[in-house]
Amino acid sequence: MAACSFFFFDAEPISEPAMPAQDACALCTKQLARDSDVFMYRGDTPFCSEDCRHEQMRLDARQAAKAAARRQKHFSSATTVSGRVHRESREVPVAS
């Protein structure tokens, strides 16, 4: 009779590479203590303080504004259509 072998793996799933570890701040990488507050952002991203969370929010807002500016520049730039210059623009509602 042949020997049978079993392989056991940790029950903890392997996290995605882009996902931050839940035991460290996603911005400053400070270890998160089990008895301290954890400040979450975007559902599952942990931060050690409100300051780190707000800094990440500010960085995300800046990145989103840059992406929006690139899109606006792309859409409003002159493009050639059938040999003529055609300006394409989009109206964007602005909250007041």
Summary of the structure (lengths in Angstrom):
residues: 96
radius of gyration: 24.1
end to end distance: 79.3
largest distance: 81.8
contacts: 153
relative contact order: 0.09
helix: 28%
strand: 17%
